[in-house]
């Protein structure tokens, strides 16, 4: 009987001890690990908060909150953790609670987790022990000419200047290079040559094996308190291309075709007019053809009018135009309001025009008078315009690619 009572007492003590231990340690901290170090490069790091709830008995309504303090013990923020399969939580209701915290300043942070739950209708809570993690500023690498060269065309190699920056304002880093390593790589893989030793401004050469599109990466790694802290990489895209020889030959062929293609045949016209002197009641025939011009009016002109003292009237025939044009002097319509004919305007057939008050000029008719060949060096046909456009566009593309290769493949 005594042995039985002793066994019951031992089992009861063991159950009480297990339950007490379960109540004392229901929080298993997964992240951040004690004394972890996070690097603050171009952007503040994201610190993952992750704990596992360990209960020996069934519980309901479990809530976990991360409480962050400064190294001086000042409360900074409370972050609720989730176990609903969303916002970074992989599996819902697996008792693994996940959250994120973005530090506001580089310093040492103290953290502990508070867990609240219900058991048999009784609300309970527990705090994990304090531990700390550190956030430090890390110089980060950036391509100096990244914005100018995005999606640039390069040759078999390109040399890029990389500078080290620090802080949100992207100031040039001028501090010590002790413990700082620069890492550069490309996707797809390329051969990388780094200048030695690392400096606040570095030259990196990327050599490519075959044409294609490549993404260049560069980042810094800081060795700090036995840990390697890698910053987020800076990247830029380039395309390794080689200008085709056809880009050089095609403009020459197109230009030769432009010269050899027959030019436009421009029609010529002969214009017949009559000039009637009102005072003498005399009529003169006036003719202008091809690309000629004639003058009418004062003495010494092609067709003088007795007693006319005004400015000479000059008429011009133009190739390809079936009208004669007034290029100098003053003519007025003989009918209506007698408006003045604007310079460089065509005269209308079968229309009469006044020259002062002493003569009338009448445009009789116009006849086709052969044609002339235009200049071979002018784009005066559709085919010649197309050939010239092709020559200019392809030549521009070739020299553009050559310029890009000279700018980016500085080897």
HURA-V441490 format. One record per residue. D_FIRST is the distance of its C-alpha to the first C-alpha in whole Angstrom. Layout:
BEGIN
D_FIRST
D_FIRST
END
This chain:
BEGIN
0
4
5
5
6
9
10
11
12
14
16
17
19
20
21
23
25
26
27
29
30
32
33
35
36
38
41
42
46
48
52
53
52
51
55
57
60
63
66
69
72
74
72
68
65
63
59
57
54
51
47
44
41
38
35
32
32
35
37
41
44
44
47
48
50
52
53
56
57
60
59
60
57
60
58
60
59
56
56
54
52
52
50
52
54
57
59
58
54
54
51
50
47
45
44
47
49
52
55
58
60
63
64
67
68
67
64
61
58
55
53
49
48
46
44
43
41
39
36
34
38
37
40
39
41
41
43
44
45
48
50
54
57
60
64
67
70
72
75
76
79
81
84
87
89
87
88
92
91
88
89
91
93
93
94
92
91
91
90
88
88
84
84
81
80
78
76
77
81
81
83
84
81
83
80
78
78
75
72
74
74
77
76
78
78
79
78
80
79
82
83
83
84
83
85
84
83
81
83
83
86
85
87
86
87
86
87
87
87
89
90
88
86
83
81
81
78
78
75
74
71
70
67
66
63
62
62
65
66
68
70
71
74
78
79
83
84
87
89
91
94
97
101
102
106
107
106
109
111
111
112
115
116
115
118
120
120
121
124
125
124
128
128
129
132
133
136
139
141
145
146
149
150
153
155
157
159
160
163
165
163
163
160
158
156
153
150
147
145
142
141
144
145
148
149
152
154
155
158
157
154
154
155
157
158
161
161
157
156
152
149
149
147
145
144
142
141
137
136
134
135
137
139
141
139
141
140
142
145
145
145
145
144
148
146
144
143
145
141
141
140
137
137
136
136
137
141
140
143
146
145
148
147
150
151
152
155
157
155
153
151
150
147
148
146
144
144
142
143
141
138
137
134
132
130
128
126
125
122
125
123
120
119
120
118
115
116
116
113
111
113
112
108
107
109
107
104
105
105
102
100
102
102
98
98
100
98
94
95
96
96
END
